[in-house]
């Protein structure tokens, strides 16, 4: 057992301390790891914190989970920029934060990607329960209603649900068209704006 190997095998965050390690040479370490999933639920990596200091389990696991949420959300927003992105949360003020649910929806209204928070808010155990479904089956939104939802979190609308999960508020981020400059868009995704700021500082 070790932080990274165990979280990959169990597909959930873990904290491995001292003599919980299989190898004797690792007993001085405390390791905390969490798996990273893509928008289809496939395992793509892990985030691991290891050190000689004893780590408090709850805060360390919370930190790793938050970092993984941000990584997964940023990857989903980048991968599905050509799709409608339905971003939702039971509290409208938490839309565009790490805990928001995100569904990527194609031009036919079919869900083609989701983050882990979306599964949790909708009470779905796995990505396979959402991906491939029509958004009408989940929220009762047809294409016209979907396209009418504004992209401003302050104007998030209640989403009609199909007998699952909690009441949520949602916004829709429209597809970014090929060849369209993000700098010229009036609905620039926050993740894209942050990425551009990071690139500017690094350069």
C-alpha positions in Angstrom: 0.0 0.0 0.0 1.0 3.6 -0.7 -0.9 6.8 -1.3 -0.8 6.9 -5.0 -1.1 3.2 -5.7 -4.0 2.7 -3.3 -6.0 5.6 -4.5 -5.6 4.3 -8.1 -6.7 0.9 -7.1 -9.7 2.1 -5.0 -10.5 5.1 -7.2 -11.1 7.2 -4.1 -9.0 9.6 -1.9 -6.9 7.8 0.7 -4.5 8.6 3.5 -1.8 6.0 4.2 0.3 6.5 7.3 3.4 5.0 8.8 3.3 1.2 9.1 0.2 1.0 6.9 2.8 1.1 4.1 3.7 -2.3 2.7 7.4 -1.5 2.3 9.4 -1.0 5.6 11.5 1.8 4.1 8.3 3.9 3.6 7.0 3.7 7.2 8.4 7.2 7.9 6.1 8.7 5.3 2.5 9.9 5.4 0.9 9.8 1.9 -2.4 11.3 0.7 -3.6 10.5 -2.8 -6.7 11.1 -4.9 -7.6 9.8 -8.4 -8.2 12.2 -11.3 -11.0 11.3 -13.7 -11.8 12.6 -17.2 -15.3 13.7 -18.3 -16.2 10.2 -19.2 -15.2 8.7 -15.8 -11.9 7.2 -17.0 -8.9 7.2 -14.7 -6.3 9.6 -16.1 -4.0 10.2 -13.2 -3.6 10.8 -9.5 -2.5 13.7 -7.2 -0.3 12.6 -4.3 1.1 14.5 -1.3 3.8 12.6 0.6 6.1 13.7 3.4 7.9 12.8 6.6 5.5 14.9 8.7 2.4 13.4 10.1 -0.6 14.9 8.2 -4.0 15.5 9.7 -6.3 13.3 7.7 -9.4 15.5 7.3 -7.7 18.8 6.2 -5.2 17.0 4.0 -7.9 14.9 2.2 -10.0 18.0 1.8 -7.1 19.9 0.2 -6.3 17.0 -2.2 -10.0 16.6 -3.1 -10.3 20.3 -3.8 -7.2 20.3 -6.0 -8.5 17.3 -7.9 -11.9 19.0 -8.4 -10.2 22.0 -9.9 -8.0 19.9 -12.2 -11.0 17.8 -13.4 -13.2 20.9 -14.0 -10.5 22.8 -15.9 -9.8 19.8 -18.1 -13.6 19.3 -18.8 -14.1 22.9 -19.7 -11.1 22.8 -22.1 -12.0 19.5 -23.6 -15.6 20.4 -24.3 -15.4 24.0 -25.3 -17.2 23.1 -28.6 -20.2 21.9 -26.6 -22.9 23.6 -24.5 -21.8 23.5 -20.9 -24.5 23.3 -18.3 -23.1 24.5 -14.9 -25.2 24.0 -11.9 -25.3 23.9 -8.1 -28.1 23.8 -5.4 -26.9 27.3 -4.4 -26.6 29.7 -7.3 -23.7 31.6 -5.6 -21.6 28.5 -5.9 -21.8 28.2 -9.7 -18.3 28.6 -11.2 -16.7 27.3 -8.0 -14.9 23.9 -7.6 -18.1 22.3 -6.3 -20.3 23.0 -9.3 -21.8 20.3 -11.4 -20.8 20.5 -15.1 -22.5 18.7 -18.0 -21.2 18.9 -21.6 -24.0 18.6 -24.1 -23.7 18.2 -27.8 -25.8 19.8 -30.5 -28.4 17.0 -30.3 -29.0 17.6 -26.6 -27.0 14.5 -25.6 -24.7 14.5 -22.5 -21.2 13.7 -23.6 -19.3 14.5 -20.4 -19.7 15.2 -16.7 -17.7 16.0 -13.7 -17.9 14.1 -10.3 -19.9 16.9 -8.7 -22.6 16.5 -11.3 -22.9 12.8 -10.4 -23.2 13.7 -6.7 -25.8 16.5 -7.1 -27.9 14.3 -9.4 -27.6 11.1 -7.3 -26.0 9.1 -10.1 -23.3 6.6 -9.1 -21.2 6.5 -12.3 -20.6 8.5 -15.4 -22.3 5.8 -17.5 -25.5 6.8 -15.8 -25.3 10.3 -17.4 -23.1 10.1 -20.5 -25.2 9.2 -23.5 -28.5 10.4 -21.9 -30.4 13.3 -23.3 -30.4 16.3 -21.1 -34.3 16.2 -21.2 -34.1 13.0 -19.3 -32.1 14.6 -16.5 -33.4 18.2 -16.3 -36.3 18.4 -18.7 -34.6 21.0 -20.8 -35.2 21.0 -24.5 -32.7 22.7 -26.9 -34.6 26.0 -27.0 -34.7 26.3 -23.1 -31.0 25.2 -23.0 -29.9 27.9 -25.4 -32.0 30.6 -23.6 -30.3 30.1 -20.2 -27.9 32.9 -19.5 -24.2 32.4 -18.7 -24.2 34.8 -15.8 -24.2 33.0 -12.4 -26.1 35.8 -10.8 -29.0 35.1 -13.2 -29.0 31.3 -12.8 -32.4 29.8 -13.2 -34.0 26.8 -11.4 -33.6 23.6 -13.4 -36.7 21.3 -13.7 -35.5 17.8 -12.7 -36.7 14.3 -13.5 -37.2 12.8 -10.0 -33.6 12.8 -9.0 -31.1 14.8 -6.9 -31.5 18.2 -5.3 -33.1 21.3 -6.6 -30.3 23.1 -8.6 -29.8 26.4 -10.3 -28.0 26.5 -13.6 -26.5 28.5 -16.4 -25.3 27.5 -19.9 -22.0 28.4 -21.3 -22.4 28.4 -25.1 -20.0 26.6 -27.4 -16.9 28.4 -28.4 -17.0 28.4 -32.2 -13.8 27.4 -34.2 -11.7 30.3 -35.1 -13.4 32.6 -32.6 -10.9 34.5 -30.4 -11.6 34.0 -26.7 -10.5 37.6 -26.1 -13.4 38.8 -28.4 -16.1 36.8 -26.7 -18.6 38.5 -24.4 -19.2 35.2 -22.5 -15.6 34.3 -21.8 -15.4 31.3 -19.5 -13.8 32.0 -16.2 -11.4 29.1 -16.6 -10.2 30.5 -19.9 -9.7 33.9 -18.4 -7.6 32.4 -15.6 -5.6 30.3 -18.0 -4.8 33.4 -20.1 -3.7 35.3 -17.0 -1.5 32.5 -16.0 0.2 32.3 -19.4 0.8 36.1 -19.4 2.5 35.9 -16.0 4.6 32.9 -17.0 5.7 34.5 -20.3 
